[in-house]
Amino acid sequence: MLSSVFWQGAPDLFVWVKSSHSASGNDSCVEVRLSSGFVSIRDSKNADGPLFDVSSRAWKAFLGSVPHGPDPAQ
């Protein structure tokens, strides 16, 4: 899960960060990268593929709406 901890001073904000739910054998992996005023999202298996950009404000709202804790699918 990419939680609000992601906002608390990453040393380099322009580095791609993989979700902690991304594990070997899991084909549903995403990475995010903070930039000036927006967040880029990509498929970690296709680093040269398309990006999905959202505003920093929209990303924070999204994180606030996602349940935190154990994965309900497990």
N, CA, C and O of each residue as an XYZ file, in Angstrom:
296
protein
N       0.849     -1.181      0.000
C       0.000      0.000      0.000
C       0.889      1.236      0.000
O       1.849      1.316      0.766
N       0.579      2.171     -0.834
C       1.293      3.448     -0.834
C       0.527      4.381      0.080
O      -0.490      4.954     -0.309
N       1.012      4.524      1.268
C       0.274      5.267      2.287
C       0.727      6.713      2.368
O       1.578      7.170      1.604
N       0.135      7.407      3.310
C       0.480      8.816      3.492
C       1.929      8.986      3.935
O       2.458     10.095      3.863
N       2.581      7.929      4.390
C       3.991      8.006      4.756
C       4.809      8.456      3.551
O       5.859      9.081      3.702
N       4.326      8.138      2.364
C       4.986      8.512      1.123
C       5.166     10.027      1.030
O       6.061     10.493      0.325
N       4.349     10.788      1.715
C       4.409     12.253      1.654
C       5.360     12.838      2.673
O       5.597     14.046      2.653
N       5.915     12.034      3.561
C       6.670     12.571      4.689
C       8.168     12.613      4.414
O       8.957     12.050      5.173
N       8.556     13.269      3.346
C       9.959     13.569      3.134
C      10.784     12.480      2.490
O      11.858     12.145      2.989
N      10.305     11.918      1.389
C      11.145     10.977      0.645
C      12.411     11.714      0.237
O      12.337     12.883     -0.142
N      13.585     11.061      0.302
C      14.832     11.764      0.003
C      14.896     12.330     -1.410
O      15.470     13.398     -1.621
N      14.327     11.641     -2.358
C      14.310     12.135     -3.736
C      12.895     11.951     -4.263
O      12.486     10.823     -4.539
N      12.153     13.015     -4.405
C      10.744     12.917     -4.756
C      10.496     12.520     -6.203
O       9.353     12.271     -6.586
N      11.538     12.458     -7.008
C      11.338     12.115     -8.408
C      11.744     10.674     -8.705
O      12.084     10.344     -9.842
N      11.710      9.821     -7.693
C      12.054      8.411     -7.823
C      10.767      7.597     -7.825
O       9.832      7.904     -7.086
N      10.720      6.564     -8.652
C       9.564      5.669     -8.681
C       9.557      4.809     -7.417
O      10.590      4.276     -7.012
N       8.381      4.679     -6.799
C       8.206      3.886     -5.583
C       7.156      2.824     -5.866
O       6.059      3.127     -6.335
N       7.509      1.564     -5.573
C       6.595      0.445     -5.829
C       5.703      0.211     -4.614
O       6.138      0.368     -3.474
N       4.473     -0.158     -4.866
C       3.539     -0.485     -3.799
C       4.074     -1.644     -2.973
O       4.682     -2.569     -3.511
N       3.846     -1.593     -1.662
C       4.278     -2.686     -0.791
C       3.469     -3.954     -1.048
O       3.869     -5.034     -0.614
N       2.337     -3.844     -1.747
C       1.547     -5.020     -2.110
C       2.087     -5.690     -3.367
O       1.604     -6.754     -3.752
N       3.066     -5.093     -4.002
C       3.681     -5.679     -5.185
C       4.687     -6.722     -4.718
O       5.652     -6.396     -4.026
N       4.466     -7.949     -5.088
C       5.363     -9.034     -4.695
C       5.663     -9.896     -5.912
O       4.946     -9.846     -6.911
N       6.705    -10.669     -5.824
C       7.025    -11.548     -6.948
C       5.852    -12.487     -7.196
O       5.246    -13.005     -6.258
N       5.548    -12.695     -8.451
C       4.422    -13.538     -8.824
C       3.100    -12.801     -8.887
O       2.095    -13.373     -9.309
N       3.080    -11.533     -8.473
C       1.857    -10.728     -8.515
C       1.909     -9.856     -9.762
O       2.785     -9.003     -9.898
N       0.961    -10.078    -10.672
C       0.962     -9.327    -11.927
C       0.286     -7.966    -11.825
O       0.219     -7.242    -12.818
N      -0.215     -7.602    -10.655
C      -0.920     -6.332    -10.470
C      -0.053     -5.361     -9.683
O      -0.327     -5.081     -8.516
N       0.987     -4.850    -10.319
C       1.939     -3.986     -9.627
C       1.910     -2.577    -10.209
O       1.875     -2.392    -11.426
N       1.927     -1.595     -9.324
C       2.003     -0.211     -9.767
C       3.132      0.496     -9.034
O       3.550      0.093     -7.949
N       3.609      1.559     -9.661
C       4.606      2.429     -9.051
C       4.099      3.854     -9.165
O       3.359      4.190    -10.090
N       4.502      4.688     -8.219
C       4.147      6.103     -8.271
C       5.398      6.944     -8.109
O       6.401      6.503     -7.548
N       5.315      8.170     -8.616
C       6.438      9.111     -8.514
C       5.859     10.500     -8.262
O       5.001     10.975     -9.007
N       6.340     11.138     -7.204
C       5.940     12.512     -6.911
C       6.719     13.454     -7.808
O       7.920     13.277     -8.014
N       6.048     14.436     -8.330
C       6.681     15.488     -9.117
C       6.133     16.814     -8.626
O       5.399     16.850     -7.638
N       6.465     17.875     -9.279
C       6.008     19.200     -8.870
C       4.516     19.357     -9.104
O       4.092     19.650    -10.222
N       3.718     19.167     -8.068
C       2.286     19.393     -8.145
C       1.458     18.231     -8.663
O       0.234     18.341     -8.738
N       2.091     17.118     -9.022
C       1.310     15.973     -9.482
C       2.026     14.670     -9.155
O       3.193     14.660     -8.762
N       1.297     13.574     -9.326
C       1.814     12.233     -9.085
C       1.633     11.438    -10.367
O       0.561     11.458    -10.973
N       2.681     10.739    -10.777
C       2.614      9.865    -11.948
C       2.465      8.432    -11.466
O       3.070      8.035    -10.470
N       1.651      7.655    -12.181
C       1.401      6.260    -11.846
C       1.691      5.444    -13.099
O       1.324      5.835    -14.207
N       2.362      4.297    -12.909
C       2.662      3.437    -14.057
C       2.609      1.972    -13.648
O       2.651      1.633    -12.466
N       2.518      1.126    -14.644
C       2.590     -0.320    -14.467
C       4.064     -0.672    -14.275
O       4.881     -0.377    -15.147
N       4.413     -1.285    -13.171
C       5.824     -1.558    -12.885
C       6.442     -2.551    -13.867
O       7.665     -2.610    -13.995
N       5.625     -3.321    -14.553
C       6.144     -4.275    -15.530
C       6.407     -3.623    -16.879
O       7.023     -4.235    -17.751
N       5.948     -2.391    -17.060
C       6.077     -1.697    -18.337
C       6.584     -0.274    -18.081
O       5.861      0.703    -18.276
N       7.828     -0.184    -17.645
C       8.398      1.107    -17.244
C       8.421      2.136    -18.367
O       8.404      3.337    -18.100
N       8.459      1.687    -19.612
C       8.472      2.618    -20.744
C       7.076      2.863    -21.307
O       6.923      3.568    -22.304
N       6.069      2.288    -20.680
C       4.695      2.428    -21.151
C       4.080      3.748    -20.720
O       4.769      4.640    -20.225
N       2.778      3.857    -20.917
C       2.084      5.110    -20.597
C       2.047      5.391    -19.094
O       2.122      4.480    -18.270
N       1.931      6.660    -18.769
C       1.792      7.120    -17.393
C       0.400      7.682    -17.198
O      -0.230      8.163    -18.139
N      -0.066      7.616    -15.976
C      -1.318      8.248    -15.592
C      -0.948      9.301    -14.565
O      -0.456      8.963    -13.489
N      -1.174     10.572    -14.874
C      -0.834     11.672    -13.972
C      -2.085     12.225    -13.308
O      -3.112     12.424    -13.956
N      -1.986     12.469    -12.005
C      -3.064     13.105    -11.250
C      -2.453     14.216    -10.406
O      -1.255     14.202    -10.119
N      -3.267     15.162    -10.016
C      -2.764     16.249     -9.162
C      -2.402     15.680     -7.787
O      -2.935     14.652     -7.370
N      -1.500     16.355     -7.100
C      -1.133     15.941     -5.743
C      -2.355     15.941     -4.836
O      -2.502     15.077     -3.971
N      -3.216     16.904     -5.039
C      -4.442     16.994     -4.237
C      -5.351     15.783     -4.469
O      -5.901     15.225     -3.519
N      -5.506     15.383     -5.729
C      -6.333     14.215     -6.055
C      -5.712     12.943     -5.478
O      -6.433     12.073     -4.992
N      -4.382     12.825     -5.526
C      -3.697     11.655     -4.984
C      -3.909     11.560     -3.475
O      -4.184     10.479     -2.955
N      -3.783     12.679     -2.773
C      -4.005     12.673     -1.323
C      -5.443     12.281     -1.010
O      -5.684     11.540     -0.057
N      -6.395     12.763     -1.790
C      -7.796     12.396     -1.578
C      -7.996     10.899     -1.814
O      -8.716     10.238     -1.066
N      -7.358     10.375     -2.850
C      -7.452      8.940     -3.128
C      -6.895      8.138     -1.953
O      -7.543      7.205     -1.481
N      -5.700      8.494     -1.478
C      -5.109      7.766     -0.351
C      -5.991      7.830      0.881
O      -6.073      6.862      1.636
N      -6.646      8.951      1.092
C      -7.533      9.088      2.237
C      -8.786      8.248      2.141
O      -9.426      7.969      3.155
N      -9.148      7.838      0.928
C     -10.360      7.054      0.746
C     -10.116      5.552      0.728
O     -11.068      4.771      0.754
N      -8.854      5.138      0.685
C      -8.508      3.719      0.616
C      -8.350      3.180      2.030
O      -7.649      3.780      2.846
N      -9.007      2.030      2.336
C      -8.847      1.461      3.670
C      -7.394      1.051      3.921
O      -6.731      0.527      3.025
N      -6.911      1.284      5.112
C      -5.563      0.876      5.494
C      -5.657     -0.311      6.423
O      -6.608     -0.435      7.195
N      -4.692     -1.164      6.351
C      -4.681     -2.353      7.203
C      -4.488     -3.582      6.369
O      -4.049     -3.492      5.222
N      -4.809     -4.740      6.925
C      -4.618     -5.987      6.197
C      -5.424     -6.016      4.896
O      -6.500     -5.426      4.798
N      -4.885     -6.704      3.920
C      -5.559     -6.856      2.632
C      -6.838     -7.660      2.830
O      -6.767     -8.806      3.275
N      -8.012     -7.096      2.514
C      -9.269     -7.811      2.738
C      -9.416     -9.061      1.864
O     -10.255     -9.914      2.154
N      -8.622     -9.182      0.810
C      -8.705    -10.342     -0.074
C      -8.013    -11.562      0.524
O      -8.176    -12.676      0.025
N      -7.245    -11.359      1.584
C      -6.505    -12.490      2.155
C      -7.232    -13.079      3.309
O      -6.756    -14.041      3.913
